[in-house]
Amino acid sequence: MYRTDTVHTSGWLIAAVHGAFASLPEIDQFAENTPYAGSYVPLRNYGRDERVSSVMIELRHKVYLTDPAAPTARPKSRTMKSRSGRTVSRSAGYAPRRAARTAVRGDEESARDAGFRKLAEYILGGNEEKPKIAMTAPVSQARSADNSWIISFYMPSQWTMSALPTPDNQEVELVEVPDETIAARRFTGSRSATAVATRAAELLGALENTEWVPVGEPVACFYDPSWSLPFRRRNEVVVPVATC
């Protein structure tokens, strides 16, 4: 945390910032005015207007972003080829996986954000044993039978169900995901509800008159963080399929 002086960064503001971060398990170090010092105050107000308060917060990128040199782990899969030779979508066979998931009510995008926060707390130490679990991709979102949204993080392959720590939040559950064959439509750009619905309709349409028959509802998968440039995002809509 960077601060100015007692006029514009008063004791109550410093205490408030400390209090806001003290309960976060992923923040294990907190320092003031190091390695730099100072915060921003408009020149017209500096030293003249005590109503203007200022504090600048800097987070090390490792707190919220995995090492860009180390690729994010992804579930193991193998590509399935169409008998007809048509390339209508990506078809893959996924091996059994473990996932942490949570159910959230609300509109599609706000539910996605709320579910992500709950699951991020779990892998960042919000569990009984307190270990941190590496982030993997994708994060998936699916509509449940009761119209809530199921947000899922897939666990790194080395974690077995018996070894995974128990979540502190009872709204987070750990589940076994059986092996499955899916068809996928990849896209970049917007992740809005409209964009996801459009891609889902394209995927289902592309599967018509092929040997791949949908056996479930479409699921949205997101491989990149929300702050990534839209044109560089990898998004997918997938649906479980069987051959006819």
Disulfide bonds with the S-S distance in Angstrom:
none
